Amino acid sequence: MRHLVHIGCPKAASQFLGQWFERHPQLLYKNHGLAGFQEGIFPFADKVARHRKQPYAYAVTSWEGFSSGSLGWLLGRSNDWQLDPEIFCDFLADFFPNARILIITRGFASRVISTYKQLVKMRAVDDFDTIMGELSGRDFIYFDYNKLIGMYEQAFGKENVIVLPYELLRDDNVRFLAILQEKLGLDPVEYNPGVVNDAASPSDLYWSLKLNKLLVRTKPVLGATLFDKLNAKHIHNGFYNRYRPLFRVLSAIFPNRKLLVPPLPESILEGCRGRADILKGREEYKNYGAEYLWE
């Protein structure tokens, strides 16, 4: 059994893949776990017994923080422990030198817009330009596929790094999974859940921003400790779309309240241009040149 490490790029189908990892009988996976384990040593015997009856091909670890250093900046939390993605790559190579690596990329414009929507859903109270400045202020490390893919191919060998486009999953998830299963040498398993973690609608974004601003106003009244607890719960609810029922009611009462995403600043796209050239010429990317700014 080998270790499969999913280097999750935020907004690039990590939730879809997590559900697929859980359902494939040849994959040992636990959500938010390490190599299929989360609970500790005692459940180990159950996994051993299961493995003897039907062997696992891979133990799977999946985390978006491997690609971004951490998600603290996205969630509005402290960045005191922010680490460069290179540190994670070096540690994984030392700790799991025989692992296979899976990276799913997403085209730049689509990913920036999706990131903006996610921020609004969870905590953003700044205007669009401020949020875009926050993204570009990270020196575009968040979007540098050349660096991310290059360092994993160097550390683990190009033959052990699987890279596929989110756009293929978006357009044909059956073909996407067929290609992935073939590259991993897994038995084909049908899985078509439809849309997973669909994008927020303009009305949902409007009410999310209203709720964010209302929450921030309560901080002087609640105090820092209570506010932080409430804000953590709010981030969780936003991430998992727990406010959707409330937003449907509000949208029915106020149908014209919407938040539209403005056009992306040209500086964002120019900062991303050239940062996916490592993917040029790869078969799975031949139809997606525009998404990666090659056209």
MIDOSE-1310 file (N, C-alpha, C; in nm, 2 decimals, decimal comma, always signed):
residues 295
mrhl	+0,09/-0,12/+0,00/+0,00/+0,00/+0,00/+0,09/+0,12/+0,00; +0,06/+0,22/-0,09/+0,14/+0,34/-0,10/+0,06/+0,46/-0,04; +0,12/+0,56/-0,01/+0,06/+0,68/+0,04/+0,03/+0,78/-0,07; -0,09/+0,82/-0,08/-0,13/+0,92/-0,18/-0,16/+1,05/-0,11
vhig	-0,08/+1,16/-0,15/-0,10/+1,29/-0,08/-0,16/+1,38/-0,18; -0,28/+1,43/-0,15/-0,35/+1,53/-0,23/-0,31/+1,67/-0,18; -0,24/+1,74/-0,26/-0,19/+1,88/-0,24/-0,31/+1,97/-0,28; -0,40/+1,99/-0,20/-0,53/+2,06/-0,24/-0,51/+2,21/-0,27
cpka	-0,53/+2,25/-0,39/-0,54/+2,39/-0,42/-0,68/+2,44/-0,38; -0,69/+2,55/-0,29/-0,82/+2,60/-0,26/-0,90/+2,63/-0,38; -1,03/+2,60/-0,37/-1,13/+2,63/-0,48/-1,10/+2,54/-0,60; -1,05/+2,42/-0,58/-1,02/+2,33/-0,69/-1,07/+2,19/-0,66
asqf	-1,19/+2,18/-0,62/-1,26/+2,05/-0,61/-1,22/+1,96/-0,49; -1,16/+2,02/-0,39/-1,12/+1,94/-0,28/-1,23/+1,86/-0,21; -1,35/+1,92/-0,20/-1,46/+1,86/-0,13/-1,51/+1,74/-0,22; -1,51/+1,76/-0,35/-1,55/+1,65/-0,44/-1,46/+1,53/-0,42
lgqw	-1,33/+1,56/-0,42/-1,23/+1,45/-0,41/-1,24/+1,39/-0,28; -1,26/+1,46/-0,17/-1,27/+1,40/-0,04/-1,38/+1,30/-0,03; -1,50/+1,33/-0,09/-1,61/+1,24/-0,10/-1,58/+1,12/-0,18; -1,50/+1,14/-0,29/-1,46/+1,02/-0,37/-1,36/+0,93/-0,30
ferh	-1,27/+1,00/-0,23/-1,17/+0,92/-0,15/-1,25/+0,83/-0,05; -1,35/+0,88/+0,01/-1,42/+0,81/+0,11/-1,50/+0,69/+0,05; -1,54/+0,70/-0,07/-1,63/+0,60/-0,13/-1,55/+0,49/-0,21; -1,43/+0,52/-0,25/-1,36/+0,42/-0,33/-1,30/+0,31/-0,23
pqll	-1,34/+0,18/-0,26/-1,30/+0,08/-0,16/-1,15/+0,05/-0,16; -1,07/+0,10/-0,25/-0,93/+0,07/-0,25/-0,85/+0,19/-0,19; -0,92/+0,29/-0,13/-0,86/+0,40/-0,07/-0,89/+0,40/+0,08; -0,79/+0,41/+0,16/-0,80/+0,43/+0,30/-0,79/+0,58/+0,33
yknh	-0,91/+0,64/+0,37/-0,91/+0,78/+0,38/-1,00/+0,82/+0,50; -0,96/+0,93/+0,57/-1,04/+0,98/+0,68/-1,04/+1,14/+0,66; -1,15/+1,20/+0,65/-1,16/+1,34/+0,64/-1,08/+1,41/+0,75; -0,99/+1,50/+0,71/-0,90/+1,58/+0,80/-0,81/+1,48/+0,87
glag	-0,79/+1,36/+0,82/-0,70/+1,27/+0,88/-0,56/+1,26/+0,81; -0,47/+1,19/+0,87/-0,34/+1,17/+0,81/-0,32/+1,02/+0,77; -0,30/+1,00/+0,64/-0,29/+0,86/+0,59/-0,40/+0,77/+0,63; -0,52/+0,82/+0,63/-0,64/+0,74/+0,66/-0,68/+0,73/+0,80
fqeg	-0,61/+0,79/+0,89/-0,63/+0,78/+1,04/-0,65/+0,92/+1,10; -0,74/+0,92/+1,20/-0,76/+1,05/+1,27/-0,78/+1,02/+1,42; -0,84/+0,91/+1,45/-0,88/+0,88/+1,59/-0,77/+0,84/+1,68; -0,66/+0,79/+1,63/-0,55/+0,74/+1,72/-0,52/+0,59/+1,69
ifpf	-0,46/+0,52/+1,78/-0,41/+0,39/+1,76/-0,52/+0,28/+1,77; -0,63/+0,30/+1,85/-0,72/+0,19/+1,87/-0,80/+0,15/+1,75; -0,84/+0,24/+1,66/-0,91/+0,19/+1,54/-0,82/+0,12/+1,44; -0,69/+0,12/+1,47/-0,60/+0,06/+1,38/-0,63/-0,09/+1,34
adkv	-0,67/-0,16/+1,44/-0,70/-0,30/+1,42/-0,81/-0,32/+1,32; -0,91/-0,24/+1,33/-1,02/-0,25/+1,23/-0,98/-0,23/+1,09; -0,88/-0,13/+1,07/-0,83/-0,11/+0,94/-0,75/-0,23/+0,89; -0,67/-0,29/+0,98/-0,59/-0,40/+0,95/-0,68/-0,52/+0,90
arhr	-0,79/-0,54/+0,98/-0,88/-0,65/+0,94/-0,94/-0,63/+0,81; -0,98/-0,50/+0,79/-1,04/-0,47/+0,66/-0,94/-0,48/+0,54; -0,82/-0,45/+0,57/-0,71/-0,46/+0,47/-0,69/-0,60/+0,43; -0,69/-0,70/+0,52/-0,67/-0,84/+0,49/-0,78/-0,89/+0,40
kqpy	-0,90/-0,85/+0,42/-1,02/-0,90/+0,34/-1,02/-0,83/+0,20; -0,99/-0,70/+0,20/-0,99/-0,63/+0,07/-0,88/-0,53/+0,08; -0,77/-0,56/+0,02/-0,65/-0,47/+0,04/-0,67/-0,33/-0,01; -0,62/-0,23/+0,06/-0,62/-0,10/+0,02/-0,50/-0,08/-0,08
ayav	-0,52/+0,00/-0,18/-0,41/+0,04/-0,27/-0,33/+0,16/-0,22; -0,41/+0,25/-0,16/-0,34/+0,38/-0,11/-0,40/+0,42/+0,02; -0,32/+0,47/+0,11/-0,37/+0,55/+0,22/-0,36/+0,69/+0,18; -0,46/+0,77/+0,21/-0,48/+0,90/+0,15/-0,47/+1,01/+0,25
tswe	-0,39/+1,12/+0,23/-0,39/+1,24/+0,30/-0,43/+1,35/+0,21; -0,52/+1,44/+0,25/-0,57/+1,55/+0,17/-0,58/+1,67/+0,25; -0,51/+1,78/+0,21/-0,52/+1,91/+0,28/-0,49/+2,03/+0,19; -0,57/+2,13/+0,19/-0,55/+2,25/+0,11/-0,43/+2,33/+0,16
gfss	-0,40/+2,32/+0,29/-0,29/+2,40/+0,35/-0,16/+2,36/+0,29; -0,14/+2,24/+0,23/-0,01/+2,20/+0,17/+0,02/+2,30/+0,06; -0,07/+2,35/-0,01/-0,04/+2,44/-0,12/-0,04/+2,59/-0,09; -0,11/+2,62/+0,02/-0,12/+2,77/+0,05/-0,03/+2,80/+0,17
gslg	+0,03/+2,71/+0,24/+0,11/+2,74/+0,36/+0,02/+2,72/+0,48; -0,10/+2,77/+0,48/-0,20/+2,75/+0,58/-0,32/+2,82/+0,52; -0,44/+2,80/+0,59/-0,56/+2,87/+0,54/-0,59/+2,99/+0,64; -0,50/+3,02/+0,73/-0,53/+3,12/+0,83/-0,57/+3,26/+0,76
wllg	-0,49/+3,29/+0,66/-0,52/+3,42/+0,59/-0,66/+3,42/+0,53; -0,70/+3,30/+0,48/-0,84/+3,30/+0,41/-0,95/+3,31/+0,51; -0,92/+3,25/+0,63/-1,03/+3,24/+0,73/-1,03/+3,36/+0,83; -0,93/+3,46/+0,81/-0,92/+3,57/+0,89/-0,86/+3,54/+1,03
rsnd	-0,79/+3,43/+1,04/-0,72/+3,39/+1,16/-0,58/+3,44/+1,16; -0,51/+3,41/+1,27/-0,37/+3,45/+1,29/-0,28/+3,38/+1,19; -0,19/+3,45/+1,13/-0,09/+3,40/+1,04/+0,04/+3,37/+1,11; +0,04/+3,36/+1,24/+0,17/+3,35/+1,32/+0,24/+3,22/+1,28
wqld	+0,16/+3,12/+1,24/+0,23/+2,99/+1,20/+0,22/+2,96/+1,05; +0,21/+3,07/+0,98/+0,21/+3,06/+0,83/+0,34/+3,00/+0,78; +0,34/+2,90/+0,70/+0,46/+2,83/+0,65/+0,46/+2,84/+0,50; +0,58/+2,85/+0,45/+0,59/+2,85/+0,30/+0,56/+2,71/+0,25
peif	+0,49/+2,69/+0,14/+0,46/+2,56/+0,09/+0,58/+2,47/+0,07; +0,70/+2,53/+0,05/+0,82/+2,45/+0,03/+0,85/+2,37/+0,16; +0,82/+2,43/+0,27/+0,85/+2,35/+0,40/+0,76/+2,23/+0,41; +0,64/+2,24/+0,37/+0,55/+2,12/+0,37/+0,60/+2,02/+0,27
cdfl	+0,65/+2,06/+0,15/+0,70/+1,97/+0,05/+0,82/+1,90/+0,10; +0,91/+1,97/+0,16/+1,03/+1,91/+0,21/+1,00/+1,80/+0,32; +0,91/+1,84/+0,41/+0,87/+1,75/+0,52/+0,81/+1,62/+0,47; +0,71/+1,64/+0,37/+0,64/+1,52/+0,31/+0,74/+1,43/+0,24
adff	+0,84/+1,49/+0,17/+0,94/+1,41/+0,10/+1,03/+1,33/+0,20; +1,06/+1,39/+0,32/+1,14/+1,33/+0,42/+1,06/+1,22/+0,49; +0,93/+1,25/+0,52/+0,85/+1,16/+0,60/+0,78/+1,05/+0,51; +0,74/+1,08/+0,39/+0,68/+0,98/+0,30/+0,75/+0,98/+0,16
pnar	+0,88/+0,94/+0,16/+0,95/+0,95/+0,03/+0,90/+0,88/-0,09; +0,82/+0,77/-0,06/+0,76/+0,69/-0,17/+0,62/+0,72/-0,20; +0,57/+0,84/-0,15/+0,43/+0,88/-0,18/+0,41/+0,91/-0,33; +0,28/+0,91/-0,37/+0,24/+0,97/-0,49/+0,17/+1,10/-0,46
ilii	+0,18/+1,19/-0,55/+0,12/+1,33/-0,52/+0,01/+1,35/-0,62; -0,10/+1,41/-0,58/-0,21/+1,45/-0,66/-0,23/+1,60/-0,65; -0,23/+1,67/-0,76/-0,26/+1,82/-0,76/-0,36/+1,85/-0,86; -0,47/+1,92/-0,82/-0,57/+1,96/-0,91/-0,56/+2,11/-0,92
trgf	-0,54/+2,16/-1,05/-0,53/+2,31/-1,07/-0,66/+2,37/-1,11; -0,67/+2,50/-1,10/-0,79/+2,57/-1,15/-0,75/+2,69/-1,22; -0,80/+2,73/-1,33/-0,77/+2,85/-1,41/-0,78/+2,97/-1,32; -0,70/+3,07/-1,36/-0,67/+3,18/-1,27/-0,80/+3,27/-1,24
asrv	-0,86/+3,31/-1,35/-0,98/+3,40/-1,33/-1,09/+3,34/-1,25; -1,12/+3,21/-1,29/-1,22/+3,14/-1,22/-1,19/+3,12/-1,07; -1,06/+3,09/-1,04/-1,02/+3,07/-0,91/-1,02/+3,20/-0,82; -0,98/+3,31/-0,88/-0,99/+3,43/-0,81/-1,13/+3,47/-0,77
isty	-1,22/+3,46/-0,87/-1,36/+3,49/-0,84/-1,42/+3,39/-0,74; -1,39/+3,27/-0,75/-1,44/+3,17/-0,65/-1,38/+3,20/-0,51; -1,26/+3,24/-0,50/-1,19/+3,28/-0,37/-1,26/+3,40/-0,31; -1,29/+3,50/-0,40/-1,36/+3,62/-0,35/-1,50/+3,58/-0,29
kqlv	-1,57/+3,49/-0,36/-1,70/+3,45/-0,31/-1,69/+3,38/-0,18; -1,59/+3,29/-0,17/-1,57/+3,22/-0,05/-1,54/+3,31/+0,07; -1,46/+3,41/+0,04/-1,43/+3,51/+0,15/-1,55/+3,59/+0,19; -1,64/+3,62/+0,10/-1,76/+3,69/+0,13/-1,85/+3,60/+0,21
kmra	-1,86/+3,48/+0,18/-1,94/+3,38/+0,25/-1,90/+3,36/+0,40; -1,77/+3,38/+0,42/-1,72/+3,35/+0,55/-1,68/+3,46/+0,64; -1,63/+3,57/+0,59/-1,58/+3,68/+0,68/-1,55/+3,81/+0,62; -1,55/+3,83/+0,49/-1,51/+3,96/+0,43/-1,61/+4,07/+0,46
vddf	-1,55/+4,18/+0,50/-1,63/+4,30/+0,52/-1,57/+4,41/+0,44; -1,46/+4,39/+0,37/-1,39/+4,49/+0,29/-1,45/+4,49/+0,15; -1,42/+4,60/+0,08/-1,47/+4,61/-0,05/-1,39/+4,52/-0,15; -1,43/+4,51/-0,27/-1,37/+4,42/-0,37/-1,23/+4,45/-0,39
dtim	-1,19/+4,58/-0,41/-1,06/+4,62/-0,44/-0,96/+4,58/-0,32; -1,01/+4,59/-0,20/-0,93/+4,56/-0,08/-0,90/+4,41/-0,08; -1,00/+4,33/-0,11/-0,98/+4,18/-0,11/-0,89/+4,14/-0,23; -0,90/+4,21/-0,34/-0,81/+4,18/-0,45/-0,67/+4,21/-0,41
gels	-0,65/+4,33/-0,34/-0,52/+4,37/-0,30/-0,46/+4,27/-0,20; -0,55/+4,21/-0,12/-0,50/+4,11/-0,02/-0,45/+3,98/-0,10; -0,52/+3,94/-0,20/-0,47/+3,83/-0,28/-0,34/+3,86/-0,35; -0,33/+3,97/-0,42/-0,21/+4,01/-0,49/-0,09/+4,04/-0,39
grdf	-0,13/+4,08/-0,27/-0,03/+4,11/-0,17/+0,05/+3,99/-0,12; +0,00/+3,87/-0,15/+0,07/+3,75/-0,12/+0,17/+3,72/-0,22; +0,21/+3,81/-0,31/+0,31/+3,79/-0,41/+0,27/+3,68/-0,50; +0,14/+3,65/-0,52/+0,09/+3,55/-0,61/+0,14/+3,41/-0,58
iyfd	+0,20/+3,38/-0,46/+0,24/+3,24/-0,43/+0,11/+3,15/-0,43; +0,00/+3,21/-0,39/-0,13/+3,13/-0,39/-0,16/+3,08/-0,53; -0,12/+3,14/-0,63/-0,15/+3,10/-0,77/-0,04/+3,05/-0,85; +0,08/+3,03/-0,79/+0,20/+2,99/-0,87/+0,21/+2,84/-0,89
ynkl	+0,15/+2,80/-1,00/+0,16/+2,65/-1,03/+0,30/+2,61/-1,07; +0,37/+2,69/-1,13/+0,51/+2,66/-1,17/+0,59/+2,62/-1,05; +0,58/+2,70/-0,94/+0,65/+2,67/-0,82/+0,60/+2,54/-0,75; +0,47/+2,54/-0,74/+0,40/+2,43/-0,66/+0,43/+2,29/-0,73
igmy	+0,40/+2,28/-0,85/+0,42/+2,16/-0,92/+0,56/+2,12/-0,94; +0,64/+2,23/-0,97/+0,79/+2,20/-1,00/+0,86/+2,14/-0,87; +0,82/+2,20/-0,76/+0,89/+2,15/-0,64/+0,85/+2,01/-0,60; +0,73/+1,97/-0,62/+0,68/+1,83/-0,59/+0,74/+1,74/-0,70
eqaf	+0,75/+1,78/-0,82/+0,81/+1,69/-0,92/+0,95/+1,67/-0,89; +1,02/+1,77/-0,85/+1,16/+1,75/-0,81/+1,18/+1,67/-0,69; +1,09/+1,68/-0,59/+1,11/+1,61/-0,46/+1,07/+1,46/-0,48; +0,96/+1,43/-0,56/+0,91/+1,30/-0,56/+0,93/+1,23/-0,70
gken	+0,98/+1,30/-0,80/+0,99/+1,25/-0,93/+0,87/+1,28/-1,01; +0,88/+1,32/-1,13/+0,77/+1,36/-1,22/+0,67/+1,25/-1,24; +0,72/+1,12/-1,24/+0,64/+1,01/-1,26/+0,55/+0,98/-1,14; +0,57/+1,04/-1,03/+0,49/+1,02/-0,91/+0,40/+1,13/-0,88
vivl	+0,39/+1,23/-0,97/+0,31/+1,35/-0,95/+0,20/+1,35/-1,05; +0,07/+1,34/-1,01/-0,04/+1,35/-1,10/-0,10/+1,49/-1,10; -0,11/+1,55/-1,21/-0,17/+1,69/-1,22/-0,28/+1,69/-1,32; -0,40/+1,73/-1,27/-0,52/+1,73/-1,36/-0,59/+1,87/-1,34
pyel	-0,66/+1,91/-1,45/-0,73/+2,04/-1,44/-0,87/+2,03/-1,38; -0,90/+2,12/-1,29/-1,04/+2,13/-1,24/-1,14/+2,14/-1,35; -1,10/+2,21/-1,46/-1,20/+2,23/-1,57/-1,24/+2,10/-1,64; -1,16/+2,00/-1,64/-1,20/+1,87/-1,69/-1,30/+1,81/-1,60
lrdd	-1,29/+1,82/-1,47/-1,39/+1,77/-1,37/-1,52/+1,85/-1,39; -1,51/+1,98/-1,41/-1,63/+2,06/-1,43/-1,70/+2,02/-1,55; -1,63/+1,99/-1,66/-1,69/+1,96/-1,79/-1,74/+1,82/-1,80; -1,66/+1,72/-1,74/-1,69/+1,58/-1,76/-1,63/+1,51/-1,64
nvrf	-1,71/+1,50/-1,53/-1,65/+1,44/-1,41/-1,63/+1,29/-1,43; -1,71/+1,22/-1,52/-1,69/+1,08/-1,54/-1,55/+1,06/-1,61; -1,52/+1,13/-1,71/-1,39/+1,12/-1,78/-1,28/+1,16/-1,68; -1,30/+1,26/-1,60/-1,20/+1,30/-1,50/-1,16/+1,19/-1,41
lail	-1,26/+1,12/-1,35/-1,24/+1,01/-1,26/-1,18/+0,89/-1,33; -1,22/+0,87/-1,46/-1,16/+0,76/-1,53/-1,01/+0,78/-1,55; -0,97/+0,90/-1,59/-0,83/+0,93/-1,61/-0,76/+0,91/-1,47; -0,81/+0,97/-1,37/-0,75/+0,96/-1,24/-0,73/+0,82/-1,19
qekl	-0,84/+0,74/-1,20/-0,83/+0,60/-1,16/-0,73/+0,52/-1,24; -0,72/+0,55/-1,37/-0,62/+0,48/-1,45/-0,48/+0,52/-1,41; -0,46/+0,64/-1,39/-0,32/+0,69/-1,34/-0,28/+0,63/-1,21; -0,38/+0,60/-1,12/-0,35/+0,55/-0,99/-0,36/+0,39/-0,99
gldp	-0,40/+0,33/-1,11/-0,41/+0,19/-1,11/-0,52/+0,13/-1,03; -0,63/+0,21/-1,01/-0,74/+0,17/-0,93/-0,85/+0,11/-1,02; -0,93/+0,02/-0,96/-1,05/-0,03/-1,03/-1,15/+0,08/-1,05; -1,21/+0,08/-1,17/-1,31/+0,19/-1,19/-1,43/+0,18/-1,10
veyn	-1,47/+0,29/-1,04/-1,58/+0,30/-0,96/-1,67/+0,42/-1,00; -1,79/+0,40/-1,03/-1,88/+0,51/-1,07/-1,91/+0,60/-0,96; -1,90/+0,73/-0,98/-1,93/+0,83/-0,88/-1,97/+0,96/-0,95; -2,09/+1,00/-0,93/-2,14/+1,12/-1,00/-2,24/+1,19/-0,90
pgvv	-2,19/+1,27/-0,81/-2,28/+1,33/-0,71/-2,34/+1,46/-0,75; -2,31/+1,50/-0,88/-2,36/+1,63/-0,92/-2,27/+1,74/-0,86; -2,32/+1,86/-0,85/-2,24/+1,97/-0,80/-2,21/+1,96/-0,65; -2,08/+1,97/-0,61/-2,04/+1,97/-0,47/-1,99/+2,10/-0,44
ndaa	-2,04/+2,16/-0,33/-2,00/+2,30/-0,29/-2,02/+2,40/-0,40; -2,14/+2,41/-0,45/-2,17/+2,50/-0,56/-2,15/+2,65/-0,52; -2,12/+2,73/-0,62/-2,09/+2,87/-0,59/-2,21/+2,95/-0,54; -2,18/+3,04/-0,45/-2,28/+3,13/-0,39/-2,35/+3,21/-0,50
spsd	-2,48/+3,22/-0,49/-2,55/+3,31/-0,58/-2,54/+3,46/-0,55; -2,57/+3,55/-0,64/-2,56/+3,69/-0,60/-2,64/+3,73/-0,48; -2,76/+3,67/-0,46/-2,84/+3,70/-0,35/-2,78/+3,64/-0,22; -2,72/+3,52/-0,23/-2,65/+3,47/-0,11/-2,53/+3,55/-0,07
lyws	-2,46/+3,60/-0,17/-2,34/+3,69/-0,14/-2,39/+3,82/-0,07; -2,50/+3,87/-0,12/-2,55/+4,00/-0,06/-2,58/+3,98/+0,09; -2,65/+3,87/+0,12/-2,69/+3,85/+0,26/-2,57/+3,80/+0,34; -2,48/+3,73/+0,28/-2,36/+3,69/+0,36/-2,28/+3,82/+0,40
lkln	-2,27/+3,91/+0,31/-2,20/+4,03/+0,35/-2,27/+4,11/+0,45; -2,40/+4,12/+0,44/-2,48/+4,19/+0,55/-2,46/+4,12/+0,68; -2,46/+3,99/+0,68/-2,44/+3,91/+0,81/-2,30/+3,93/+0,87; -2,20/+3,94/+0,78/-2,07/+3,96/+0,82/-2,06/+4,10/+0,89
kllv	-2,11/+4,20/+0,83/-2,10/+4,34/+0,88/-2,18/+4,35/+1,02; -2,30/+4,28/+1,03/-2,37/+4,28/+1,15/-2,29/+4,21/+1,26; -2,22/+4,10/+1,23/-2,14/+4,03/+1,33/-2,03/+4,12/+1,38; -1,96/+4,19/+1,29/-1,85/+4,28/+1,33/-1,90/+4,39/+1,43
rtkp	-2,02/+4,44/+1,41/-2,07/+4,54/+1,49/-2,09/+4,49/+1,64; -2,10/+4,36/+1,66/-2,13/+4,31/+1,79/-2,00/+4,30/+1,88; -1,89/+4,31/+1,82/-1,76/+4,29/+1,89/-1,75/+4,38/+2,01; -1,77/+4,51/+2,00/-1,76/+4,59/+2,12/-1,85/+4,55/+2,24
vlga	-1,97/+4,50/+2,20/-2,06/+4,46/+2,30/-2,03/+4,32/+2,36; -1,99/+4,23/+2,27/-1,96/+4,09/+2,32/-1,83/+4,07/+2,39; -1,73/+4,16/+2,35/-1,60/+4,14/+2,40/-1,52/+4,04/+2,31; -1,39/+4,05/+2,32/-1,31/+3,97/+2,22/-1,32/+3,82/+2,23
tlfd	-1,33/+3,77/+2,36/-1,34/+3,62/+2,37/-1,46/+3,56/+2,32; -1,58/+3,62/+2,36/-1,71/+3,57/+2,31/-1,72/+3,59/+2,16; -1,67/+3,71/+2,11/-1,68/+3,74/+1,97/-1,60/+3,64/+1,89; -1,48/+3,60/+1,93/-1,40/+3,50/+1,86/-1,47/+3,37/+1,85
klna	-1,54/+3,33/+1,96/-1,61/+3,20/+1,95/-1,73/+3,21/+1,85; -1,80/+3,32/+1,86/-1,91/+3,34/+1,77/-1,86/+3,35/+1,62; -1,75/+3,42/+1,60/-1,70/+3,43/+1,47/-1,65/+3,30/+1,41; -1,59/+3,22/+1,49/-1,55/+3,08/+1,45/-1,66/+3,00/+1,41
khih	-1,77/+3,01/+1,48/-1,90/+2,94/+1,44/-1,95/+2,99/+1,31; -1,95/+3,12/+1,30/-1,99/+3,19/+1,18/-1,91/+3,15/+1,05; -1,78/+3,14/+1,07/-1,70/+3,09/+0,96/-1,73/+2,95/+0,92; -1,75/+2,87/+1,02/-1,79/+2,73/+0,99/-1,92/+2,72/+0,92
ngfy	-2,02/+2,80/+0,96/-2,15/+2,79/+0,90/-2,14/+2,85/+0,75; -2,06/+2,95/+0,73/-2,05/+3,00/+0,60/-1,98/+2,90/+0,51; -1,88/+2,84/+0,56/-1,80/+2,74/+0,48/-1,89/+2,63/+0,43; -1,97/+2,58/+0,52/-2,06/+2,47/+0,49/-2,20/+2,51/+0,45
nryr	-2,22/+2,63/+0,41/-2,35/+2,68/+0,35/-2,47/+2,66/+0,45; -2,44/+2,67/+0,58/-2,55/+2,65/+0,67/-2,66/+2,76/+0,67; -2,62/+2,88/+0,61/-2,71/+2,99/+0,61/-2,81/+2,98/+0,49; -2,79/+2,89/+0,40/-2,87/+2,88/+0,28/-3,03/+2,89/+0,31
plfr	-3,08/+2,81/+0,40/-3,23/+2,83/+0,43/-3,27/+2,97/+0,47; -3,19/+3,03/+0,55/-3,22/+3,17/+0,59/-3,22/+3,26/+0,47; -3,11/+3,25/+0,39/-3,10/+3,33/+0,27/-3,21/+3,32/+0,17; -3,26/+3,19/+0,16/-3,38/+3,17/+0,07/-3,50/+3,25/+0,12
vlsa	-3,52/+3,25/+0,25/-3,64/+3,33/+0,30/-3,62/+3,48/+0,28; -3,50/+3,53/+0,31/-3,47/+3,67/+0,29/-3,48/+3,71/+0,14; -3,43/+3,62/+0,05/-3,44/+3,65/-0,09/-3,58/+3,65/-0,14; -3,67/+3,57/-0,08/-3,81/+3,57/-0,12/-3,88/+3,70/-0,08
ifpn	-3,83/+3,75/+0,03/-3,89/+3,88/+0,08/-3,83/+4,00/+0,01; -3,70/+3,99/-0,02/-3,63/+4,10/-0,08/-3,57/+4,05/-0,21; -3,64/+4,03/-0,31/-3,59/+3,96/-0,43/-3,48/+4,03/-0,51; -3,47/+4,16/-0,49/-3,37/+4,24/-0,57/-3,24/+4,27/-0,50
rkll	-3,22/+4,21/-0,39/-3,10/+4,24/-0,31/-2,99/+4,14/-0,36; -2,89/+4,19/-0,43/-2,79/+4,10/-0,49/-2,65/+4,17/-0,48; -2,55/+4,09/-0,48/-2,41/+4,14/-0,48/-2,34/+4,07/-0,60; -2,31/+4,16/-0,70/-2,25/+4,11/-0,82/-2,10/+4,12/-0,81
vppl	-2,02/+4,03/-0,87/-1,88/+4,03/-0,87/-1,83/+4,13/-0,97; -1,75/+4,23/-0,94/-1,70/+4,33/-1,04/-1,60/+4,26/-1,13; -1,57/+4,32/-1,24/-1,47/+4,27/-1,33/-1,33/+4,26/-1,25; -1,26/+4,16/-1,29/-1,13/+4,14/-1,22/-1,03/+4,25/-1,26
pesi	-0,95/+4,30/-1,17/-0,85/+4,40/-1,21/-0,75/+4,34/-1,30; -0,70/+4,41/-1,40/-0,61/+4,35/-1,49/-0,48/+4,32/-1,42; -0,45/+4,39/-1,31/-0,32/+4,36/-1,24/-0,32/+4,22/-1,18; -0,44/+4,17/-1,15/-0,45/+4,03/-1,09/-0,41/+3,93/-1,20
legc	-0,47/+3,95/-1,32/-0,44/+3,85/-1,43/-0,30/+3,86/-1,48; -0,25/+3,99/-1,48/-0,11/+4,00/-1,53/-0,01/+3,94/-1,43; -0,05/+3,95/-1,30/+0,04/+3,89/-1,20/+0,04/+3,74/-1,21; -0,07/+3,68/-1,26/-0,08/+3,53/-1,27/-0,02/+3,48/-1,40
rgra	-0,02/+3,57/-1,50/+0,03/+3,52/-1,63/+0,17/+3,46/-1,63; +0,18/+3,35/-1,69/+0,31/+3,28/-1,69/+0,34/+3,19/-1,58; +0,25/+3,19/-1,48/+0,27/+3,11/-1,36/+0,21/+2,97/-1,37; +0,16/+2,93/-1,49/+0,12/+2,79/-1,52/+0,18/+2,73/-1,64
dilk	+0,29/+2,79/-1,68/+0,36/+2,75/-1,81/+0,41/+2,60/-1,79; +0,43/+2,55/-1,67/+0,47/+2,42/-1,65/+0,37/+2,32/-1,70; +0,25/+2,36/-1,72/+0,14/+2,27/-1,77/+0,12/+2,27/-1,92; +0,19/+2,36/-1,99/+0,17/+2,37/-2,13/+0,22/+2,24/-2,20
gree	+0,14/+2,19/-2,29/+0,17/+2,07/-2,37/+0,12/+1,94/-2,30; +0,06/+1,95/-2,18/+0,01/+1,83/-2,12/-0,13/+1,80/-2,18; -0,15/+1,68/-2,21/-0,27/+1,63/-2,28/-0,40/+1,68/-2,22; -0,41/+1,67/-2,09/-0,54/+1,70/-2,02/-0,57/+1,85/-2,02
ykny	-0,47/+1,93/-2,06/-0,48/+2,08/-2,06/-0,50/+2,14/-2,20; -0,50/+2,06/-2,30/-0,50/+2,12/-2,43/-0,62/+2,20/-2,47; -0,73/+2,18/-2,40/-0,85/+2,26/-2,43/-0,87/+2,38/-2,33; -0,78/+2,40/-2,25/-0,80/+2,50/-2,14/-0,69/+2,61/-2,14
gaey	-0,64/+2,64/-2,26/-0,54/+2,75/-2,27/-0,59/+2,88/-2,22; -0,71/+2,92/-2,24/-0,76/+3,05/-2,20/-0,77/+3,06/-2,05; -0,81/+2,95/-1,98/-0,82/+2,95/-1,84/-0,68/+2,97/-1,77; -0,58/+2,93/-1,83/-0,44/+2,94/-1,77/-0,36/+3,05/-1,84
lwe	-0,43/+3,14/-1,91/-0,37/+3,26/-1,97/-0,26/+3,23/-2,07; -0,28/+3,13/-2,15/-0,19/+3,10/-2,26/-0,23/+3,16/-2,39; -0,36/+3,21/-2,39/-0,42/+3,26/-2,52/-0,45/+3,41/-2,50
